[in-house]
Amino acid sequence: MIAIQDFKLSGTALPKDAIGMLDEIAEHFTEHSDVLRTGNHVLLKSDIGTADIRAEGDRLLIELNSPSDEALQLVRTMLAEHLFYFAGDDPFELNWSELPPPASPSNLYEMTVVSAEDVTPRMRRVKFSCADISPFMRDDMHVRLLVPPKGRPPVWPGIREDGRLAWPKGEDKIVVRIYTIRAVDVERRELWIDFLQHPAPGVHTPGADFARDAQPGQTVALIGPGGGDMPKASRILLVGDESALPAIARIAAEAEPGTRLQAIIEVEDEAEQQVLTTRGTLDVQWLHRANYPTGSTGMLADEAINAIAPLEADTFIWVACEKKDVRTIKGVLKTRNHDRKLKYVAWYWERGVAARD
Ligand SMILES: Cc1cc2nc3c(=O)[nH]c(=O)nc-3n(C[C@H](O)[C@H](O)[C@H](O)COP(=O)(O)OP(=O)(O)OC[C@H]3O[C@@H](n4cnc5c(N)ncnc54)[C@H](O)[C@@H]3O)c2cc1C
């Protein structure tokens, strides 16, 4: 249910191909919001507001509506980040009827490291505390972790005139990586993030290294939470590798009593298996990468496809893993025509490619 929309903002975007960008908006935002597409018009609806986007000639005319000014600024930033991403290297201009306030985004929270410990040999849990835990007590599971350079006071991002985040540069540059909130401890005002340690010779892994070296008292920030809502259905299939294991563990732990969960999880070996708890029923199939024949790939995708084939149409299919496996599974889901509201399929990392700061 959308609240009364009192806060408004209009914008004009000048992309290279207005209709092409409208197509990308309509396709991409189905993952995040309700999308209504009619001809040259797209309406995006979420609980933080609406974005009405109309292609006129070579322009996109944008009207944003939100229930609060805070929400309005978040909608603007989210849309601006996406539009520039869709534009890629093409020339692109975005102007707004009012400039953003000169402050950090309202969903940026400073956090303090409380502790860091190994859950398994390759999974390290960092616990963070914060002044106000309430923004994290939602179904949204994902955050952007911001790690400032060691030995310098943190400089957090502001907002540019076009609505995008203004990231600090040079000596103040921060590492940014996406993670899942594994659990929220409301009483202690703490939240947990589980970081896979995935060292490889000669490869820099700033996100994993942060967790390896994290010290109590260290300051970081989180932007979010957002995206990756809890799947709600009486039957759920969960597929993922270690990067998705924190999300799978949380979904299982928070599923309603009576939910029937099936999980296929790829980890390095038996030592990486975790005990997963649920109030429903859970059937887990662990795949051990260490046992695969040398050079083999796509084992997780193969197992997932076998498991998807006999599923009932009302089963929620949740998949997160490496990009190539996700592409394979997405292809199969397309032919199955599975209800889009009953699926979440996202790649969490790409082999050989570092995440972008
Ligand atoms: C929505 C979302 C939620 C996520 N939640 C979690 C989470 O809770 N816990 C978690 O550990 N990760 C999670 N990830 C994945 C994490 O963001 C990436 O693994 C990220 O690349 C780690 O950053 P890094 O600095 O350690 O390595 P990067 O600098 O990004 O990459 C360095 C190298 O490591 C490789 N690499 C990256 N990730 C992996 C991996 N998982 N296995 C093997 N090689 C890898 C890359 O291909 C690259 O060659 C999530 C990703 C998304 C999009």
The ligand as an SDF file (V2000), in Angstrom:
LIG
                    3D

 53 58  0  0  0  0  0  0  0  0999 V2000
   23.3720   -8.6120   -3.0060 C   0  0  0  0  0  0  0  0  0  0  0  0
   24.7120   -9.2540   -2.6380 C   0  0  0  0  0  0  0  0  0  0  0  0
   24.8860   -9.8200   -1.3850 C   0  0  0  0  0  0  0  0  0  0  0  0
   26.1090  -10.4140   -1.0380 C   0  0  0  0  0  0  0  0  0  0  0  0
   26.2760  -10.9520    0.2070 N   0  0  0  0  0  0  0  0  0  0  0  0
   27.4700  -11.5040    0.5530 C   0  0  0  0  0  0  0  0  0  0  0  0
   27.7040  -12.0110    1.8710 C   0  0  0  0  0  0  0  0  0  0  0  0
   26.8680  -11.8920    2.7620 O   0  0  0  0  0  0  0  0  0  0  0  0
   28.9110  -12.5720    2.1410 N   0  0  0  0  0  0  0  0  0  0  0  0
   29.9050  -12.6800    1.1940 C   0  0  0  0  0  0  0  0  0  0  0  0
   30.9900  -13.2060    1.4990 O   0  0  0  0  0  0  0  0  0  0  0  0
   29.7070  -12.1870   -0.0590 N   0  0  0  0  0  0  0  0  0  0  0  0
   28.5450  -11.6090   -0.3960 C   0  0  0  0  0  0  0  0  0  0  0  0
   28.3480  -11.0650   -1.6380 N   0  0  0  0  0  0  0  0  0  0  0  0
   29.4350  -11.2250   -2.6240 C   0  0  0  0  0  0  0  0  0  0  0  0
   30.5320  -10.1670   -2.4510 C   0  0  0  0  0  0  0  0  0  0  0  0
   29.9880   -8.8700   -2.6190 O   0  0  0  0  0  0  0  0  0  0  0  0
   31.6000  -10.4220   -3.5320 C   0  0  0  0  0  0  0  0  0  0  0  0
   32.1440  -11.6980   -3.3470 O   0  0  0  0  0  0  0  0  0  0  0  0
   32.6850   -9.3780   -3.5520 C   0  0  0  0  0  0  0  0  0  0  0  0
   33.3420   -9.5210   -4.7950 O   0  0  0  0  0  0  0  0  0  0  0  0
   33.7170   -9.5520   -2.4480 C   0  0  0  0  0  0  0  0  0  0  0  0
   34.6330   -8.4900   -2.5220 O   0  0  0  0  0  0  0  0  0  0  0  0
   36.2040   -8.7030   -2.3240 P   0  0  0  0  0  0  0  0  0  0  0  0
   36.7860   -7.3450   -2.1340 O   0  0  0  0  0  0  0  0  0  0  0  0
   36.4630   -9.7270   -1.2750 O   0  0  0  0  0  0  0  0  0  0  0  0
   36.6910   -9.3090   -3.7070 O   0  0  0  0  0  0  0  0  0  0  0  0
   36.7740   -8.4870   -5.1020 P   0  0  0  0  0  0  0  0  0  0  0  0
   37.8210   -7.4180   -5.0210 O   0  0  0  0  0  0  0  0  0  0  0  0
   35.4150   -8.0510   -5.5070 O   0  0  0  0  0  0  0  0  0  0  0  0
   37.2390   -9.6170   -6.1250 O   0  0  0  0  0  0  0  0  0  0  0  0
   38.5920  -10.0790   -6.1760 C   0  0  0  0  0  0  0  0  0  0  0  0
   38.6270  -11.4250   -6.8800 C   0  0  0  0  0  0  0  0  0  0  0  0
   37.9430  -12.3800   -6.0930 O   0  0  0  0  0  0  0  0  0  0  0  0
   36.9770  -13.0790   -6.8760 C   0  0  0  0  0  0  0  0  0  0  0  0
   35.7860  -13.3410   -6.0230 N   0  0  0  0  0  0  0  0  0  0  0  0
   34.8670  -12.4510   -5.5770 C   0  0  0  0  0  0  0  0  0  0  0  0
   33.9200  -13.0680   -4.8310 N   0  0  0  0  0  0  0  0  0  0  0  0
   34.2560  -14.3950   -4.8370 C   0  0  0  0  0  0  0  0  0  0  0  0
   33.6600  -15.5420   -4.2740 C   0  0  0  0  0  0  0  0  0  0  0  0
   32.5140  -15.4830   -3.5490 N   0  0  0  0  0  0  0  0  0  0  0  0
   34.2720  -16.7400   -4.4630 N   0  0  0  0  0  0  0  0  0  0  0  0
   35.4320  -16.8380   -5.1860 C   0  0  0  0  0  0  0  0  0  0  0  0
   36.0240  -15.7710   -5.7580 N   0  0  0  0  0  0  0  0  0  0  0  0
   35.4590  -14.5650   -5.5930 C   0  0  0  0  0  0  0  0  0  0  0  0
   36.6290  -12.1250   -8.0270 C   0  0  0  0  0  0  0  0  0  0  0  0
   36.2100  -12.8580   -9.1630 O   0  0  0  0  0  0  0  0  0  0  0  0
   37.9570  -11.4200   -8.2570 C   0  0  0  0  0  0  0  0  0  0  0  0
   38.7650  -12.1910   -9.1190 O   0  0  0  0  0  0  0  0  0  0  0  0
   27.1610  -10.4540   -1.9960 C   0  0  0  0  0  0  0  0  0  0  0  0
   26.9760   -9.8440   -3.2440 C   0  0  0  0  0  0  0  0  0  0  0  0
   25.7700   -9.2650   -3.5670 C   0  0  0  0  0  0  0  0  0  0  0  0
   25.5970   -8.6080   -4.9230 C   0  0  0  0  0  0  0  0  0  0  0  0
  1  2  1  0
  2  3  1  0
  2 52  2  0
  3  4  2  0
  4  5  1  0
  4 50  1  0
  5  6  2  0
  6  7  1  0
  6 13  1  0
  7  8  2  0
  7  9  1  0
  9 10  1  0
 10 11  2  0
 10 12  1  0
 12 13  2  0
 13 14  1  0
 14 15  1  0
 14 50  1  0
 15 16  1  0
 16 17  1  0
 16 18  1  0
 18 19  1  0
 18 20  1  0
 20 21  1  0
 20 22  1  0
 22 23  1  0
 23 24  1  0
 24 25  2  0
 24 26  1  0
 24 27  1  0
 27 28  1  0
 28 29  2  0
 28 30  1  0
 28 31  1  0
 31 32  1  0
 32 33  1  0
 33 34  1  0
 33 48  1  0
 34 35  1  0
 35 36  1  0
 35 46  1  0
 36 37  1  0
 36 45  1  0
 37 38  2  0
 38 39  1  0
 39 40  1  0
 39 45  2  0
 40 41  1  0
 40 42  2  0
 42 43  1  0
 43 44  2  0
 44 45  1  0
 46 47  1  0
 46 48  1  0
 48 49  1  0
 50 51  2  0
 51 52  1  0
 52 53  1  0
M  END
$$$$
